[in-house]
Amino acid sequence: MEDTQNKQEPITYHIQLQGHLDSGWGNRFGDVTVTFNDDGTALLIGEVIDQAALHGLLKKVRDLGLPLISVNRVNPGAGDKPAVKS
């Protein structure tokens, strides 16, 4: 019998960076989608299973040397709208 109470659902994050990555960086993030915007920013969209995985992803972002603009958690089932809490 599986213990479903301890399983965590992945959480989707949108991570926006100032600047663009070269094509080789897309693969280094694993299962993360990289989108290049006309305004000179890059958007990383991916799921992480827990805070440790999020920090690992952010460490890779830090190693790029590009300015971090934002990190937004996306609510499941809310489409592309980031969750904002006041």
Secondary structure, 3 states (H helix, E strand, C coil): CCCCCCCCCCEEEEEEEECCCCCCHHHHCCCCEEEECCCCEEEEEEEECCHHHHHHHHHHHHHHCCCEEEEEEECCCCCCCECCCC
